[in-house]
Amino acid sequence: MPLNPRHVDLFREVVRHNGITKAALSLRVGQPFISRAIARLEREIGFALFERGRGGVTLTPEGEIFLREVERNQAGLEYLARAARGIRERGSGTLRIACLPAFTYSLMPQIVSSFLRKNPDIVVSVAVHSPERVWSLVASGQCDVGLARPQAGFAAVDDELLMTTEAVCVLPRQHRLRSKRSIAAQDLRGEPMIAASPSAPHRSRFERVLDEAKVEIKTVAEIQYSMQRCALVAQGLGFSIVDPIVARDFASSKIVLKPFVPRLEIATMLLLPSQRPRSRLALQFCDLLRAETAQYRKSARVQA
């Protein structure tokens, strides 16, 4: 038969107050009530907890051992209470993020640093993957929040349009088109291009623009990620059409950024697993993402 927790609590109070009378006064209960509870506890466990005398009560050797076990158990309960309070106030101890490399240079560090200042005891895990892998991780519940380009064919994902940006044309600093305010398809006739991977949505849209303008270019390389394309542009190998988030962060003395016309919008999706509840941490992180990207769009309009 399990012990009565109330009797165990009264035992601790007697020890803490060094006597039944003082414990009764502190708890505002009758002394006989506590005496009966201790007697029942001793019958349940099968040994005496106290030696009773005219001066009060003294723990027996068995009582001292029992007290240590009680305190150890109480410490465990207090730890669980603290853990529960932390989960209630902050959520679980780790927030798992999956995103594209495009967001790891400045956008993600800014948001993660803001988040950790508010949640210093939380661990943020950021995994960098291709768009397909990010969607897959979110769909399977292996991450809490994802950032990726639109993808079709994934269930169990709640997706939200986080922001749209307008692709920019990245040129070597000494390129013949460097003085133009914007770049059109006709300007790029015959130019070497560092292209995005064939699966990139904005590449197919860019190629349609070239076809409509009857402009031919020379593809010299296909690179999946914008940062690497910018690096090749900096080496003078050609131009590229890239996400402005990366282009702005990568801007250096070796490249220039120009708006491309007509506009080529690049969408960024905020992804959440739809098969399980969202933690408070995930919801707080999403709020920071929305605020930061709204600020980015505002600053981009000012620069334009």
N, C-alpha and C positions, 0 to 999 in steps of 0.2 A: 504494500500500500504506500503511495507517495506521501511524503511529509506535507503537513499543512504549512504553506508559505508564511501565513500570519504568525504561526508559532515560532518559526525560524527568525522572523523579523523581531519578535519580542525578545527572543534570546539575545540577539545582537544589541538591542536597546538596553537590556540588563547589564551586559558587559560594558557597553559604552558609558553608562551612567554609574557603573560600579555598585549596583545594588537594585533590588526590586522596588524599594520605596521610592528612590530617586527617579527610576524609570517610570513608575506610575504617575508621579507628580508631573514629569515632563510630558507624558502622553495624555494626561488628564483622564486617566482611567483608574479604577480601583485596584489596590494592591492584590486582593484575592484573585482578580481576573488574570493578572499576569502570573501569579503563583500557580494557578490551575493550568494555564497554557504551558508553562515550563514543565510541569509535572506530566502533562499529556505528551509533550515532545520527548521527555526522557523515557516514557513507556514505549513510545513508538520506535525509538532508536535502540533501546535495550541497555542503556547505561546512564549513570548520573552525570549531569553537566556541572553541577555546583556542589560544593560542600557548604552547608548552611550552618551558621553559627550566630552568636549574639551580636557579633560585629557586622553581620551582613552575609554575603555569599562570596565564595572563592571558586574559581574554575578548578575542576578536577583535571588530572593529566589527560584523560580522555576528552574532557570538555575543551581543553586547549587545542588538541588536534582537530576536533570538530569545528572549532572556531576558525582555524586556518583554512579548512575546506570551505566553510561558509563564506569567508572573505574572498577566497579565490573565485568562487562561483559568482559572488556579488560583483567583483571586478569585471568578470565576463559580461554580466548583464549590463553594467554601466558602459562598457565598451560598445555593446550592441545598441544601447540607447543613443550614444554619441554618433555611432555610424548611421543609425536611422535618422537622427536629426540632420546630419550632413547630407544624406540622400534627399530628405525632404526639402532642405534649403538650397542645395546646389545640384542635385542629381547624382548620378553614378560618378566614379572616380576617373573615368577615361572617356574622352570624346574622340571618335574616329572619323576622320575626314578623308575623302578621296577626291582628287582634282586633277586637272590637266597641268602640264608644266608651265603653260602660259600664266598661271596664277601664282606661281611660287616665287616670283622674283620680288614683287613688292606688295601686291594686293593681299595675298594670304599672310605674309609676315605682319602686315599692319593689323589685320583683323585678329590674328592669333595673339599678338601682343596686347591688344585691347581686351580680349577675352580673358587672358591669364591675369591681367591686373585686377580684374573683378573676381576671378576664381583662382587664387594662388595655389590651392591644394589639388587642382585638377591637372591631369596629364592629357595633352592634345597630341594625337597621333595623326600625321598628315602623310598619306600615301599618294604618290604621283603615278598616274597611269594614262593609257589611251582613253578616248571617249567611250569606246565599247566596254572596256574593263571597268570604268567608273560606274556606268549604268549597271553592269553585272553585279558589282559589289553592293550597290544600293539595293538592287532587286533581291539579292540573297540575304540581306540583313547583316552583311559583314562590315558595313560602315554606317554611321549615323547621318551623315550629310555628304552629298556629292555635288561637284561643280563640273559641268561638261557641256559640250555642244549637243544639239538635238539629235536623237537617235530613234529609229523606229524598231518595233518588235520586242520591246521589253515590258513585261507585266510586273505587277507588284511594286510599282514606283509611282509616287506622286511627284509630278514635275511642275515647276513654276518658272515662267520667264523672268529671270533675274534682271537682265539688261540686254540691250542691243547696242552694238558699236558699229561704226562705219570703217571698213577696211581702208588701210592707207597703203600708198605705194612707197616702198623704201628704195632709195637710190644711193649709190656711192657718192661721197661728198663732192667729187670733181666731175660728176656726170653732166652731160650736155643739157639735161633737163632741169638742173638744180635751181635755176632762177624762175621757173614757172610756178604760178600760185597753186595750180592743181594739174593733175595728170589725167588725160583722156586716152581712150584706146588708140586713137590715131597717132598719139605721141610716141607710142611704144613699138611702132612698126619696125620689124627687124631686130629689135633689142633682145639680148639673151636674158632668160628668166630663170630664177631659182623658184621652182613651183612647189606648191603644197602637195601632199599625197593625193592620189586620184580620188580617195574617198572623202576628202574635205568638201563640205557643202559649198563654200564660197569659191572653190576652184572651178566647179562646173558652171557656176553663175558667171564667173570671170571669162571662161572660155566662150560662153554664149554671147557675152558682150563683144569679144573679139570677132566671133563669126558674123555677128550682125554688122559690125563695122568693116568687115572684110580685111582684117588686119592679121598678118602672120607674124609670129614671134618664134624664137628659138629656145626651147627648153633645154637647159644645160644640166639641171639637177632637179631631183624630186626629194624634198625633205619634209618629214611629217610635222615637225614642230617649228613654230615661228621664230624662237630664239636662235636656233641653228641657221635658219634662212637669213636672219639679220646678220649673223656672223659671216656668212658667205658673201652677202652684199658688201659688208665692210672690207672684204678682201678684193672688191672690184670685179666680181665674177658676173654681175648682172643685177637686175632689179627683182623685187618680190612684192607680192600683195599679202599683207599680214594683218593680224589682229593689232589694233592700236594700243591695247594694254601692254603687250610685249614691246612693240615698237617704241612707245614712249619711254619705257623703262630702260630699253637697250640703247636709246639715242646716245650717240657719241660724236667725236670729231670726225669719224670716218663715214657716217651715213647721214642722210637727210630724209625727212618724212614729208610726204605730200598727200593731200586729199586726192582720192581717186573718184572720177566721175564717168558714168553715173554711179550713184551710191551702191555699195555692196554691204548689206547689213550682215553682221555676225552675231548670232544669238548665243547667250549663255544661260543655261538652265540650272536652277536650284533643284536638287533631287533629294527626296526623303523616302525611306521605306514605307510602303503602304500597309504592310502586314503586321506591324507592331506599333504600340503607342510611342509617341515622341517624348524623349526625356526633356526635362527643363533645360539641361545644358544645350541640347540640340536646338531648342526653340530660341534660346538666348543667342546662340551663335548665328542662327538665321537672321535674327533682328539686326545684329551687327553687320552681317553681309549686306542686307538691304540698305542700311544706312550708309555704308562705305561706298557701295556701287552707285547710290544716288548722288553722293558727293563727287564721285569720279565723273559721272555724266555731266554734272554741273560745271566742273572745272574744264572738261573737254569742250563744252559749248563756249565757255569764255575764251579758251585758247583759239578756237576756230574763228 
